[in-house]
């Protein structure tokens, strides 16, 4: 083996190593990884009930002006029926974390009973789903080196590989000749 043959083999190995290193280094730029995040909110569907057995209320005195005009037509029966009637009221409060519903019963201008206090938690449970997609391009620029087993005829070349075809140019070092290559892709592997 001559010095020129050994030098050609070392040059071919260096070109192959350079191609492997550059392909490994720039793989992240040509094949980006896309991560999408989806947040699912799960709300509480159970209404929690707290029975109210006793309601403590305070009587407060309200002061009116000294002169109150009473209309001439006063229906006393209607006033008494309205005074002794029983009214049911529901009150609701909510903020970002809880919804509260409270039921009261009123008669004779005071609360006579509170029957139900219910609440529902509104703070959602968050579930995050990450989906990762790897974008794979199908067009490549390829630098290659080839030789026979005895390293008699080394060649260095460059080619463009697309989805359906490939085009390349090679240089045979010993023969000092350029070669062109054309190809058509018939099978695609994942």
C-alpha atoms as an extended CHARMM CRD file, in Angstrom:
* protein
*
       190  EXT
         1         1  UNK       CA              0.0000000000        0.0000000000        0.0000000000  PROA      1               0.0000000000
         2         2  UNK       CA              1.3920000000        3.3400000000       -0.9930000000  PROA      2               0.0000000000
         3         3  UNK       CA              1.4230000000        6.5710000000        0.8970000000  PROA      3               0.0000000000
         4         4  UNK       CA             -1.1890000000        8.0260000000       -1.4260000000  PROA      4               0.0000000000
         5         5  UNK       CA             -3.5510000000        5.0900000000       -0.7380000000  PROA      5               0.0000000000
         6         6  UNK       CA             -3.1220000000        5.3820000000        3.0370000000  PROA      6               0.0000000000
         7         7  UNK       CA             -3.6370000000        9.1250000000        2.8470000000  PROA      7               0.0000000000
         8         8  UNK       CA             -6.8050000000        8.6390000000        0.7830000000  PROA      8               0.0000000000
         9         9  UNK       CA             -8.1580000000        6.0860000000        3.2880000000  PROA      9               0.0000000000
        10        10  UNK       CA             -7.4600000000        8.4020000000        6.2340000000  PROA      10              0.0000000000
        11        11  UNK       CA             -9.0870000000       11.3160000000        4.3780000000  PROA      11              0.0000000000
        12        12  UNK       CA            -12.1500000000        9.1750000000        3.6400000000  PROA      12              0.0000000000
        13        13  UNK       CA            -12.4100000000        8.1110000000        7.3150000000  PROA      13              0.0000000000
        14        14  UNK       CA            -12.0790000000       11.7270000000        8.4280000000  PROA      14              0.0000000000
        15        15  UNK       CA            -14.8580000000       12.7950000000        6.0460000000  PROA      15              0.0000000000
        16        16  UNK       CA            -17.0980000000       10.0000000000        7.3800000000  PROA      16              0.0000000000
        17        17  UNK       CA            -16.3260000000       10.9670000000       10.9980000000  PROA      17              0.0000000000
        18        18  UNK       CA            -16.9840000000       14.6270000000       10.2100000000  PROA      18              0.0000000000
        19        19  UNK       CA            -20.3350000000       13.7250000000        8.6400000000  PROA      19              0.0000000000
        20        20  UNK       CA            -21.3400000000       11.6550000000       11.6780000000  PROA      20              0.0000000000
        21        21  UNK       CA            -20.3660000000       14.3660000000       14.1730000000  PROA      21              0.0000000000
        22        22  UNK       CA            -22.0740000000       17.1480000000       12.2220000000  PROA      22              0.0000000000
        23        23  UNK       CA            -25.2040000000       15.0250000000       11.7820000000  PROA      23              0.0000000000
        24        24  UNK       CA            -25.3170000000       14.3310000000       15.5120000000  PROA      24              0.0000000000
        25        25  UNK       CA            -24.6780000000       17.9700000000       16.4340000000  PROA      25              0.0000000000
        26        26  UNK       CA            -27.2110000000       19.5380000000       14.0580000000  PROA      26              0.0000000000
        27        27  UNK       CA            -29.9150000000       16.9120000000       14.4580000000  PROA      27              0.0000000000
        28        28  UNK       CA            -31.7830000000       19.1380000000       16.9260000000  PROA      28              0.0000000000
        29        29  UNK       CA            -31.9360000000       21.9830000000       14.3940000000  PROA      29              0.0000000000
        30        30  UNK       CA            -33.2380000000       19.8510000000       11.5370000000  PROA      30              0.0000000000
        31        31  UNK       CA            -35.6020000000       17.6940000000       13.6230000000  PROA      31              0.0000000000
        32        32  UNK       CA            -37.2750000000       19.9780000000       16.1690000000  PROA      32              0.0000000000
        33        33  UNK       CA            -39.2590000000       18.4640000000       19.0170000000  PROA      33              0.0000000000
        34        34  UNK       CA            -42.6080000000       20.1780000000       19.5660000000  PROA      34              0.0000000000
        35        35  UNK       CA            -44.3040000000       19.7850000000       22.9540000000  PROA      35              0.0000000000
        36        36  UNK       CA            -47.9140000000       20.8940000000       23.3380000000  PROA      36              0.0000000000
        37        37  UNK       CA            -49.5680000000       21.1580000000       26.7360000000  PROA      37              0.0000000000
        38        38  UNK       CA            -53.2850000000       20.7130000000       27.2990000000  PROA      38              0.0000000000
        39        39  UNK       CA            -54.8000000000       21.6200000000       30.6760000000  PROA      39              0.0000000000
        40        40  UNK       CA            -58.0260000000       19.9180000000       31.7160000000  PROA      40              0.0000000000
        41        41  UNK       CA            -60.0720000000       21.4210000000       34.5510000000  PROA      41              0.0000000000
        42        42  UNK       CA            -62.0680000000       18.9200000000       36.6380000000  PROA      42              0.0000000000
        43        43  UNK       CA            -64.6930000000       20.5030000000       38.8860000000  PROA      43              0.0000000000
        44        44  UNK       CA            -66.3520000000       19.1100000000       41.9930000000  PROA      44              0.0000000000
        45        45  UNK       CA            -69.7320000000       17.6240000000       41.0560000000  PROA      45              0.0000000000
        46        46  UNK       CA            -70.8990000000       16.8060000000       44.5940000000  PROA      46              0.0000000000
        47        47  UNK       CA            -73.0380000000       19.3040000000       46.4930000000  PROA      47              0.0000000000
        48        48  UNK       CA            -72.1220000000       19.0560000000       50.1760000000  PROA      48              0.0000000000
        49        49  UNK       CA            -75.0420000000       19.6100000000       52.5820000000  PROA      49              0.0000000000
        50        50  UNK       CA            -74.7970000000       20.8290000000       56.1740000000  PROA      50              0.0000000000
        51        51  UNK       CA            -78.1150000000       20.6130000000       58.0430000000  PROA      51              0.0000000000
        52        52  UNK       CA            -78.8450000000       23.6150000000       60.2280000000  PROA      52              0.0000000000
        53        53  UNK       CA            -80.6970000000       22.6790000000       63.4100000000  PROA      53              0.0000000000
        54        54  UNK       CA            -80.7090000000       25.9550000000       65.2870000000  PROA      54              0.0000000000
        55        55  UNK       CA            -80.4120000000       29.5330000000       64.1960000000  PROA      55              0.0000000000
        56        56  UNK       CA            -79.3790000000       32.1730000000       66.7360000000  PROA      56              0.0000000000
        57        57  UNK       CA            -80.5830000000       35.6370000000       65.8760000000  PROA      57              0.0000000000
        58        58  UNK       CA            -80.3920000000       38.9560000000       67.6260000000  PROA      58              0.0000000000
        59        59  UNK       CA            -83.2670000000       41.4090000000       67.9100000000  PROA      59              0.0000000000
        60        60  UNK       CA            -82.2550000000       44.9230000000       67.0480000000  PROA      60              0.0000000000
        61        61  UNK       CA            -84.2900000000       48.0710000000       67.5940000000  PROA      61              0.0000000000
        62        62  UNK       CA            -84.8500000000       50.2550000000       64.5720000000  PROA      62              0.0000000000
        63        63  UNK       CA            -85.6760000000       53.8870000000       65.2860000000  PROA      63              0.0000000000
        64        64  UNK       CA            -88.1770000000       55.6820000000       63.0430000000  PROA      64              0.0000000000
        65        65  UNK       CA            -88.8950000000       59.3920000000       62.8330000000  PROA      65              0.0000000000
        66        66  UNK       CA            -91.3860000000       60.5790000000       65.4390000000  PROA      66              0.0000000000
        67        67  UNK       CA            -94.1130000000       61.3530000000       62.9390000000  PROA      67              0.0000000000
        68        68  UNK       CA            -95.1970000000       58.4890000000       60.7070000000  PROA      68              0.0000000000
        69        69  UNK       CA            -98.1110000000       59.0970000000       58.4060000000  PROA      69              0.0000000000
        70        70  UNK       CA           -100.5970000000       56.2820000000       58.2930000000  PROA      70              0.0000000000
        71        71  UNK       CA           -102.8160000000       56.1700000000       55.1910000000  PROA      71              0.0000000000
        72        72  UNK       CA           -106.5620000000       56.4600000000       55.7010000000  PROA      72              0.0000000000
        73        73  UNK       CA           -107.3200000000       53.1160000000       54.0220000000  PROA      73              0.0000000000
        74        74  UNK       CA           -105.6190000000       50.3770000000       56.0080000000  PROA      74              0.0000000000
        75        75  UNK       CA           -106.5360000000       46.7410000000       55.4490000000  PROA      75              0.0000000000
        76        76  UNK       CA           -105.7260000000       45.1710000000       58.7920000000  PROA      76              0.0000000000
        77        77  UNK       CA           -106.4980000000       41.6270000000       57.6790000000  PROA      77              0.0000000000
        78        78  UNK       CA           -104.0410000000       41.9280000000       54.7750000000  PROA      78              0.0000000000
        79        79  UNK       CA           -101.3550000000       43.3060000000       57.0600000000  PROA      79              0.0000000000
        80        80  UNK       CA           -101.8410000000       40.4860000000       59.5790000000  PROA      80              0.0000000000
        81        81  UNK       CA           -101.9130000000       37.8080000000       56.8430000000  PROA      81              0.0000000000
        82        82  UNK       CA            -98.6520000000       39.2280000000       55.4390000000  PROA      82              0.0000000000
        83        83  UNK       CA            -97.1500000000       39.3990000000       58.9520000000  PROA      83              0.0000000000
        84        84  UNK       CA            -97.9490000000       35.7640000000       59.8030000000  PROA      84              0.0000000000
        85        85  UNK       CA            -97.2080000000       34.3320000000       56.3650000000  PROA      85              0.0000000000
        86        86  UNK       CA            -94.2050000000       32.0680000000       55.9520000000  PROA      86              0.0000000000
        87        87  UNK       CA            -91.6830000000       33.0150000000       53.2600000000  PROA      87              0.0000000000
        88        88  UNK       CA            -88.8430000000       30.8300000000       52.0410000000  PROA      88              0.0000000000
        89        89  UNK       CA            -85.7210000000       32.5530000000       50.7560000000  PROA      89              0.0000000000
        90        90  UNK       CA            -82.5670000000       31.1790000000       49.2150000000  PROA      90              0.0000000000
        91        91  UNK       CA            -79.3190000000       33.0870000000       49.3330000000  PROA      91              0.0000000000
        92        92  UNK       CA            -76.2760000000       32.2510000000       47.2420000000  PROA      92              0.0000000000
        93        93  UNK       CA            -72.6710000000       33.3920000000       47.3890000000  PROA      93              0.0000000000
        94        94  UNK       CA            -69.7670000000       32.4280000000       45.2400000000  PROA      94              0.0000000000
        95        95  UNK       CA            -66.1770000000       33.3240000000       44.5890000000  PROA      95              0.0000000000
        96        96  UNK       CA            -63.4000000000       31.5890000000       42.7200000000  PROA      96              0.0000000000
        97        97  UNK       CA            -63.1640000000       28.6400000000       45.1430000000  PROA      97              0.0000000000
        98        98  UNK       CA            -66.6260000000       27.9050000000       46.5580000000  PROA      98              0.0000000000
        99        99  UNK       CA            -70.3390000000       28.2610000000       45.8050000000  PROA      99              0.0000000000
       100       100  UNK       CA            -72.6120000000       28.4730000000       48.9030000000  PROA      100             0.0000000000
       101       101  UNK       CA            -76.4090000000       28.1930000000       48.9450000000  PROA      101             0.0000000000
       102       102  UNK       CA            -78.3650000000       28.9510000000       52.1320000000  PROA      102             0.0000000000
       103       103  UNK       CA            -82.1120000000       28.4900000000       52.7040000000  PROA      103             0.0000000000
       104       104  UNK       CA            -84.0470000000       30.5640000000       55.2740000000  PROA      104             0.0000000000
       105       105  UNK       CA            -87.6860000000       30.6530000000       56.3690000000  PROA      105             0.0000000000
       106       106  UNK       CA            -89.1240000000       34.0020000000       57.5240000000  PROA      106             0.0000000000
       107       107  UNK       CA            -92.3210000000       34.8460000000       59.3760000000  PROA      107             0.0000000000
       108       108  UNK       CA            -93.4110000000       37.6360000000       61.7420000000  PROA      108             0.0000000000
       109       109  UNK       CA            -90.4630000000       39.7730000000       60.5720000000  PROA      109             0.0000000000
       110       110  UNK       CA            -87.8310000000       37.3200000000       61.8010000000  PROA      110             0.0000000000
       111       111  UNK       CA            -86.0640000000       34.1320000000       60.7870000000  PROA      111             0.0000000000
       112       112  UNK       CA            -87.9820000000       31.1410000000       62.1090000000  PROA      112             0.0000000000
       113       113  UNK       CA            -85.8100000000       28.4560000000       60.5920000000  PROA      113             0.0000000000
       114       114  UNK       CA            -82.8390000000       27.6970000000       58.4210000000  PROA      114             0.0000000000
       115       115  UNK       CA            -83.1500000000       24.3530000000       56.7670000000  PROA      115             0.0000000000
       116       116  UNK       CA            -80.2210000000       23.8700000000       54.4220000000  PROA      116             0.0000000000
       117       117  UNK       CA            -76.6970000000       25.0640000000       53.9330000000  PROA      117             0.0000000000
       118       118  UNK       CA            -75.0570000000       23.5570000000       50.8550000000  PROA      118             0.0000000000
       119       119  UNK       CA            -71.7900000000       24.2790000000       49.1250000000  PROA      119             0.0000000000
       120       120  UNK       CA            -69.8320000000       23.1230000000       46.1040000000  PROA      120             0.0000000000
       121       121  UNK       CA            -66.0910000000       23.4990000000       45.7170000000  PROA      121             0.0000000000
       122       122  UNK       CA            -65.2050000000       25.3510000000       42.5290000000  PROA      122             0.0000000000
       123       123  UNK       CA            -61.4190000000       25.1320000000       42.6430000000  PROA      123             0.0000000000
       124       124  UNK       CA            -60.5640000000       22.9120000000       39.7100000000  PROA      124             0.0000000000
       125       125  UNK       CA            -58.2040000000       20.0020000000       39.7170000000  PROA      125             0.0000000000
       126       126  UNK       CA            -55.6830000000       20.5800000000       36.9610000000  PROA      126             0.0000000000
       127       127  UNK       CA            -54.4790000000       17.7490000000       34.7500000000  PROA      127             0.0000000000
       128       128  UNK       CA            -51.6640000000       18.5630000000       32.3410000000  PROA      128             0.0000000000
       129       129  UNK       CA            -51.1910000000       16.3720000000       29.2740000000  PROA      129             0.0000000000
       130       130  UNK       CA            -47.9510000000       16.7980000000       27.3430000000  PROA      130             0.0000000000
       131       131  UNK       CA            -47.8420000000       15.6260000000       23.7410000000  PROA      131             0.0000000000
       132       132  UNK       CA            -44.4440000000       15.4800000000       22.0540000000  PROA      132             0.0000000000
       133       133  UNK       CA            -44.1340000000       15.4710000000       18.2790000000  PROA      133             0.0000000000
       134       134  UNK       CA            -40.8710000000       15.0150000000       16.4320000000  PROA      134             0.0000000000
       135       135  UNK       CA            -40.8470000000       16.6840000000       13.0400000000  PROA      135             0.0000000000
       136       136  UNK       CA            -38.9300000000       14.6150000000       10.5260000000  PROA      136             0.0000000000
       137       137  UNK       CA            -37.9170000000       16.2970000000        7.3120000000  PROA      137             0.0000000000
       138       138  UNK       CA            -37.5030000000       14.1160000000        4.2750000000  PROA      138             0.0000000000
       139       139  UNK       CA            -34.9180000000       16.1620000000        2.3500000000  PROA      139             0.0000000000
       140       140  UNK       CA            -31.2290000000       15.7640000000        3.1860000000  PROA      140             0.0000000000
       141       141  UNK       CA            -27.8570000000       16.9720000000        1.9810000000  PROA      141             0.0000000000
       142       142  UNK       CA            -25.4980000000       14.0120000000        2.1540000000  PROA      142             0.0000000000
       143       143  UNK       CA            -21.6830000000       14.0350000000        2.1280000000  PROA      143             0.0000000000
       144       144  UNK       CA            -20.1730000000       10.6140000000        1.6250000000  PROA      144             0.0000000000
       145       145  UNK       CA            -16.9400000000        8.7790000000        0.9540000000  PROA      145             0.0000000000
       146       146  UNK       CA            -16.6170000000        5.3580000000       -0.5900000000  PROA      146             0.0000000000
       147       147  UNK       CA            -13.9020000000        2.9540000000       -1.6340000000  PROA      147             0.0000000000
       148       148  UNK       CA            -13.3290000000       -0.6320000000       -2.6020000000  PROA      148             0.0000000000
       149       149  UNK       CA            -12.0310000000       -3.1680000000       -0.0600000000  PROA      149             0.0000000000
       150       150  UNK       CA             -8.4220000000       -2.6920000000       -1.0020000000  PROA      150             0.0000000000
       151       151  UNK       CA             -8.6540000000        1.0960000000       -0.8100000000  PROA      151             0.0000000000
       152       152  UNK       CA             -7.5200000000        1.2530000000       -4.4220000000  PROA      152             0.0000000000
       153       153  UNK       CA            -10.1750000000        3.6460000000       -5.7360000000  PROA      153             0.0000000000
       154       154  UNK       CA            -11.4630000000        6.0700000000       -3.0260000000  PROA      154             0.0000000000
       155       155  UNK       CA            -14.2420000000        8.5040000000       -3.9170000000  PROA      155             0.0000000000
       156       156  UNK       CA            -15.6610000000       11.5630000000       -2.1550000000  PROA      156             0.0000000000
       157       157  UNK       CA            -19.1040000000       12.8620000000       -3.0180000000  PROA      157             0.0000000000
       158       158  UNK       CA            -22.0330000000       15.0460000000       -2.1210000000  PROA      158             0.0000000000
       159       159  UNK       CA            -25.6850000000       14.3470000000       -2.8600000000  PROA      159             0.0000000000
       160       160  UNK       CA            -29.1230000000       15.7830000000       -2.2370000000  PROA      160             0.0000000000
       161       161  UNK       CA            -31.7950000000       13.2860000000       -1.1920000000  PROA      161             0.0000000000
       162       162  UNK       CA            -35.4090000000       14.4280000000       -1.4640000000  PROA      162             0.0000000000
       163       163  UNK       CA            -38.6890000000       12.6230000000       -0.9010000000  PROA      163             0.0000000000
       164       164  UNK       CA            -38.7800000000       11.0980000000       -4.3850000000  PROA      164             0.0000000000
       165       165  UNK       CA            -35.3330000000       11.4810000000       -5.9050000000  PROA      165             0.0000000000
       166       166  UNK       CA            -31.6360000000       11.9090000000       -5.2510000000  PROA      166             0.0000000000
       167       167  UNK       CA            -28.9820000000       13.8300000000       -7.1760000000  PROA      167             0.0000000000
       168       168  UNK       CA            -25.2830000000       13.5930000000       -6.4480000000  PROA      168             0.0000000000
       169       169  UNK       CA            -21.7590000000       14.3460000000       -7.6290000000  PROA      169             0.0000000000
       170       170  UNK       CA            -18.6450000000       12.3220000000       -6.7810000000  PROA      170             0.0000000000
       171       171  UNK       CA            -14.9510000000       12.7280000000       -7.3680000000  PROA      171             0.0000000000
       172       172  UNK       CA            -12.7300000000        9.7000000000       -7.8770000000  PROA      172             0.0000000000
       173       173  UNK       CA             -9.3520000000       10.6370000000       -6.4220000000  PROA      173             0.0000000000
       174       174  UNK       CA             -7.1540000000        8.0760000000       -8.2080000000  PROA      174             0.0000000000
       175       175  UNK       CA             -8.8320000000        8.4100000000      -11.5360000000  PROA      175             0.0000000000
       176       176  UNK       CA             -9.1520000000       12.1720000000      -11.2080000000  PROA      176             0.0000000000
       177       177  UNK       CA            -12.6570000000       12.0520000000      -12.6170000000  PROA      177             0.0000000000
       178       178  UNK       CA            -16.0600000000       13.4980000000      -11.6880000000  PROA      178             0.0000000000
       179       179  UNK       CA            -19.1690000000       11.3110000000      -11.6020000000  PROA      179             0.0000000000
       180       180  UNK       CA            -22.8470000000       12.2810000000      -11.4790000000  PROA      180             0.0000000000
       181       181  UNK       CA            -25.5290000000       10.1050000000       -9.9460000000  PROA      181             0.0000000000
       182       182  UNK       CA            -29.3140000000       10.2330000000      -10.1640000000  PROA      182             0.0000000000
       183       183  UNK       CA            -31.7170000000        8.0980000000       -8.1850000000  PROA      183             0.0000000000
       184       184  UNK       CA            -35.3960000000        7.5560000000       -7.5660000000  PROA      184             0.0000000000
       185       185  UNK       CA            -36.6750000000        6.5180000000       -4.1350000000  PROA      185             0.0000000000
       186       186  UNK       CA            -38.9580000000        3.4800000000       -4.3160000000  PROA      186             0.0000000000
       187       187  UNK       CA            -39.3360000000        2.5240000000       -0.6100000000  PROA      187             0.0000000000
       188       188  UNK       CA            -39.5860000000        4.8170000000        2.4110000000  PROA      188             0.0000000000
       189       189  UNK       CA            -38.6430000000        3.4260000000        5.8180000000  PROA      189             0.0000000000
       190       190  UNK       CA            -39.7030000000        4.9770000000        9.0970000000  PROA      190             0.0000000000
